[in-house]
């Protein structure tokens, strides 16, 4: 099987290997266990390999380098007009040769591929929509256009679309799905009862406005002010790092809040194991891996009511759904910290739920899509 992947993820070529964003590459390595050949249409960049990056575990990866593009400014829109015909042509030619077409959405490359795949109604196709599929959510117009094309079974034929969450009134090609990080062999016993008088919080994700890391910082600051011994570690990097550093310094929070930057899977795993809460006050998510990963290790998730997060947290039975009000949210957390029984119950429920979604279960579901 010649398996074609079309993605907006930037790739770097080093030491005869292609590297990219770790969570995406890690997932694709499971898909690639069931294919004979793989071709990737994606941007190829120069740069250094980051701790969060991984390489494809597949021999002879073929990558078709296409220019990255965006519509965020007038200049980028004008430049994109000249890039798009080239990208359309490359995607068309690779789709023509493929046995199975796989789209990674939402993203600019996925948007182009959503149009081009219409020309191949008889090809077997899958799409992984890693964003928020909630029909009632506010999304960028490019995301809504991708969602429209993917679920339109008149335009899009022979495709299974994997989405996060089980939503009403969906077309027949939409399949509720999930993602996974850990295997059955990693189901170690984690005892969260031995709190050393300090509750540890984790934020894992890009330091960008949409993830709202500053709210996580302010929430910890609020808990400190009302007398709790708490610490927060933020794993990730991004455009908000400087402003976060300034806020932490100006408010004398250096001994409570720590910016750890991008780290590898092993480092994150140890951080989850020693923490009590994982917090993600994001504006929009698909299936937030940081939340599912933290729950796997017994961390109580604290997250916004977006996408399928209320389902993941069982409407708050195995976590805390944020109100985005510092006083109310601090009160919710405080209630757990002063009641060990409730804390341990939620921790156990979170762990039991997340451990249903292992890499073995994920691989079995992927195999069903690829082995016909």
C-alpha positions in Angstrom: 0.0 0.0 0.0 1.3 3.4 -1.0 0.1 5.6 1.9 0.0 9.3 1.4 0.0 11.8 4.3 -0.8 15.5 3.7 0.0 17.7 6.7 0.9 21.3 7.7 3.4 20.0 10.3 6.9 21.4 9.6 9.6 18.8 9.0 13.4 18.9 9.5 15.8 16.5 7.7 18.7 15.4 9.9 21.0 12.3 9.7 18.9 10.7 7.0 15.7 11.0 9.0 12.7 13.3 8.9 11.8 14.9 12.3 8.6 16.7 13.3 6.3 17.6 16.2 6.5 14.6 18.6 2.8 13.9 19.3 2.0 13.9 15.6 5.0 11.7 14.6 4.4 9.3 17.5 0.8 8.8 16.3 1.8 8.4 12.6 4.4 5.8 13.5 1.5 3.6 14.6 -0.3 4.1 11.3 2.8 3.3 9.4 3.0 -0.2 10.9 0.3 -1.2 8.4 1.6 0.3 5.1 4.3 -0.7 2.6 5.3 2.8 1.3 4.7 6.2 2.7 4.8 9.6 1.0 4.4 12.8 2.9 3.4 16.2 1.5 4.5 18.8 4.0 6.8 21.9 4.5 10.5 21.1 5.0 12.3 23.6 7.1 15.9 24.2 8.3 16.4 24.3 12.0 17.4 22.4 15.1 15.8 19.3 16.5 13.8 20.2 19.7 13.3 17.8 22.6 9.7 17.6 21.7 10.5 16.3 18.2 10.5 12.7 17.0 11.5 10.9 13.8 9.4 8.5 11.7 10.2 4.9 12.5 9.9 3.8 8.8 12.4 3.0 6.2 12.6 5.1 3.0 10.2 7.9 3.9 9.5 10.0 0.8 8.8 13.7 1.5 7.5 16.1 -1.0 8.5 19.6 0.1 5.8 22.2 -0.4 5.9 25.9 0.6 4.1 26.8 3.8 1.4 29.5 3.5 -1.1 31.4 5.6 -3.9 34.0 5.4 -3.2 35.9 8.6 -2.1 39.2 6.9 -2.6 41.0 3.7 1.0 40.3 2.6 0.7 36.5 3.4 -2.5 36.3 1.4 -0.9 37.9 -1.6 2.1 35.6 -1.4 -0.2 32.6 -0.9 -2.0 33.3 -4.2 1.3 32.5 -6.0 2.0 29.4 -3.8 -1.4 27.7 -4.0 -1.2 26.5 -7.7 2.1 24.8 -6.9 0.7 23.2 -3.8 -2.5 22.1 -5.6 -0.4 20.5 -8.3 1.9 18.6 -6.0 -1.0 17.3 -3.9 -2.9 16.2 -7.0 0.1 14.3 -8.4 0.8 12.5 -5.2 -2.9 11.6 -4.7 -2.9 10.2 -8.2 -0.2 7.7 -7.2 -1.5 6.8 -3.7 -3.5 3.8 -2.6 -4.7 5.4 0.6 -4.9 9.2 1.2 -4.6 10.5 4.7 -5.4 14.1 5.6 -4.3 15.9 8.8 -6.8 18.6 9.6 -7.4 21.4 10.5 -4.5 23.2 8.8 -3.8 25.1 5.6 -2.3 22.1 3.9 -5.3 20.0 4.9 -7.6 22.7 3.5 -6.1 22.4 0.1 -6.2 18.6 0.3 -9.9 18.7 1.2 -10.5 20.3 -2.2 -8.1 18.1 -4.2 -9.4 14.8 -2.8 -12.8 15.5 -4.4 -11.2 14.6 -7.7 -10.5 11.1 -6.4 -13.9 9.7 -5.4 -12.8 6.1 -5.7 -9.6 6.3 -3.6 -9.7 5.1 0.0 -9.2 8.0 2.3 -9.1 8.9 6.0 -8.9 12.3 7.7 -7.8 13.0 11.3 -9.5 16.2 12.4 -7.5 17.1 15.5 -9.4 20.3 16.4 -12.7 21.0 18.0 -15.5 19.3 16.0 -18.3 20.7 18.2 -20.8 22.1 15.7 -21.8 24.9 18.0 -18.3 26.2 18.6 -16.9 29.4 17.1 -14.1 28.4 14.7 -12.0 30.3 12.1 -13.6 30.3 8.6 -10.9 28.0 7.2 -11.7 25.4 9.9 -15.4 25.6 9.2 -14.7 25.2 5.5 -12.6 22.0 6.2 -15.4 20.6 8.4 -18.0 21.3 5.7 -16.0 19.6 3.0 -15.1 16.6 5.1 -18.6 15.8 6.3 -20.2 16.5 2.9 -20.7 13.0 1.5 -21.6 14.3 -1.9 -18.3 16.0 -2.4 -16.2 13.7 -0.2 -16.5 10.0 -1.0 -14.9 6.9 0.3 -13.5 8.7 3.4 -13.6 8.0 7.1 -13.2 11.2 9.2 -11.9 10.7 12.7 -13.1 13.4 15.1 -12.9 13.9 18.9 -16.3 13.6 20.6 -19.6 12.0 19.7 -21.8 14.7 18.3 -25.5 14.5 17.2 -26.7 14.7 13.6 -23.4 13.8 11.9 -22.9 12.4 8.4 -22.3 8.7 8.0 -18.5 9.1 7.4 -17.8 10.8 10.7 -16.3 8.4 13.3 -15.8 9.4 17.0 -12.2 8.7 17.9 -9.4 9.4 20.5 -5.7 9.4 20.7 -3.2 7.7 23.1 0.3 8.1 24.5 0.9 5.3 26.9 0.9 1.5 26.6 -0.6 -1.2 28.9 2.9 -1.9 30.2 3.1 1.6 31.6 0.1 1.1 33.9 2.1 1.5 37.1 0.5 2.0 40.5 0.6 5.7 41.4 -0.1 6.7 44.9 -1.3 10.3 45.1 -2.2 10.2 48.8 1.3 11.1 50.1 1.0 14.9 49.6 4.1 16.5 51.1 2.0 19.6 52.2 2.6 21.0 48.7 0.2 20.4 45.8 1.9 20.4 42.4 0.2 21.7 39.2 1.3 21.1 35.6 0.6 23.1 32.5 1.6 21.3 29.3 1.1 22.9 25.9 2.2 25.8 23.7 2.7 29.1 25.5 0.3 30.9 23.2 -2.7 33.2 23.9 -5.2 30.5 22.8 -3.9 28.1 25.5 -4.2 30.9 28.2 -1.1 29.9 30.2 -1.4 33.3 32.0 -4.7 32.2 33.5 -3.0 29.1 34.9 -0.3 31.3 36.5 -2.9 33.7 38.0 -4.9 30.8 39.4 -1.8 29.5 41.2 -1.1 33.1 42.4 -4.7 33.2 43.8 -4.2 29.9 45.7 -1.0 31.2 47.1 -2.6 34.4 48.3 -5.3 32.5 50.2 -2.7 30.5 52.0 -2.0 27.3 50.1 1.4 25.7 49.4 1.3 25.1 45.7 3.7 25.0 42.8 3.2 25.2 39.0 5.5 23.9 36.3 4.8 25.0 32.7 6.1 22.7 29.9 6.1 24.1 26.4 7.3 27.2 24.6 5.8 30.0 22.5 5.2 33.7 22.0 3.8 34.2 25.5 7.0 33.1 27.3 8.4 36.6 27.7 5.2 38.0 29.1 4.9 35.1 31.5 8.5 35.6 32.7 7.8 39.2 33.3 4.5 38.5 35.2 6.2 35.9 37.4 9.1 38.2 38.2 7.0 41.3 38.8 4.7 39.5 41.2 7.5 37.7 43.1 6.3 34.2 42.0 9.8 32.7 41.1 9.8 30.2 44.0 6.3 28.9 43.0 6.1 29.0 39.2 8.6 27.5 36.8 8.9 27.6 33.0 10.5 24.4 31.9 10.3 24.8 28.1 9.9 22.0 25.6 10.8 18.6 27.0 10.8 15.0 25.8 8.2 12.4 26.6 10.2 10.8 29.4 10.7 14.1 31.3 6.9 14.9 31.0 6.1 11.4 32.2 8.0 12.0 35.4 6.4 15.4 35.9 2.9 13.9 35.6 3.8 11.1 38.1 4.9 13.6 40.8 2.1 16.1 40.2 -1.5 16.3 41.6 -3.3 18.5 39.0 -2.9 19.1 35.3 -4.4 22.4 34.1 -5.3 23.6 30.6 -7.5 26.7 30.4 -7.5 26.6 26.6 -9.9 28.5 24.4 -10.2 25.6 22.0 -9.1 22.0 21.9 -9.8 18.7 20.2 -8.7 15.9 22.5 -6.3 17.6 24.8 -3.4 15.1 25.1 -2.0 16.9 28.2 -5.3 16.3 30.0 -5.5 12.6 29.0 -1.8 12.0 29.8 -2.1 13.7 33.2 -5.2 11.6 34.0 -3.3 8.4 33.1 -1.0 9.2 36.0 -3.7 10.2 38.5 -3.5 14.0 38.0 -6.9 15.6 38.5 -7.6 17.5 35.3 -8.6 21.2 35.4 -9.8 22.3 32.0 -12.3 24.5 30.1 -15.6 23.3 28.8 -14.6 23.0 25.2 -14.9 20.3 22.6 -15.1 16.8 24.3 -13.5 17.9 27.5 -16.8 17.7 29.5 -17.1 14.1 28.4 -13.5 13.4 29.3 -14.1 14.8 32.8 -17.5 13.3 33.1 -19.0 16.7 33.6 -16.7 17.3 36.6 -17.0 13.9 38.3 -13.4 13.1 37.5 -12.0 16.6 37.3 -12.7 20.4 37.5 -14.4 22.3 34.7 -13.2 25.9 34.8 -15.6 28.8 35.0 -12.8 31.2 33.9 -13.5 33.2 37.1 -10.4 33.2 39.4 -12.4 33.3 42.6 -14.8 30.5 41.7 -12.1 28.3 40.1 -9.8 28.7 43.1 -12.7 27.7 45.4 -13.2 24.5 43.3 -9.6 23.6 43.6 -9.4 24.5 47.3 -12.4 22.2 48.1 -10.3 19.2 46.7 -7.1 20.2 48.5 -8.8 20.3 51.9 -10.7 17.0 51.4 -8.3 14.2 50.8 -11.0 11.6 50.3 -12.7 13.5 47.5 -9.3 14.3 46.0 -8.2 10.7 45.9 -11.6 9.6 44.5 -11.4 12.0 41.6 -7.8 11.1 41.0 -8.7 7.4 40.9 -11.6 8.0 38.5 -9.4 10.1 36.2 -6.8 7.4 36.1 -9.2 4.5 35.5 -10.9 6.4 32.6 -7.7 7.4 30.9 -6.2 4.0 31.1 -8.9 2.7 28.8 -7.2 4.5 25.9 -3.8 2.9 25.5 -1.6 2.7 22.4 -2.6 -0.9 22.0 -6.3 0.0 21.8 -5.4 2.9 19.5 -3.4 0.6 17.2 -6.2 -1.9 17.0 -8.6 0.8 15.8 -6.1 2.1 13.3 -5.6 -1.4 11.9 -9.3 -1.7 11.2 -9.1 1.4 9.0 -6.1 0.2 7.0 -6.6 -3.5 6.7 -9.6 -4.2 4.5 
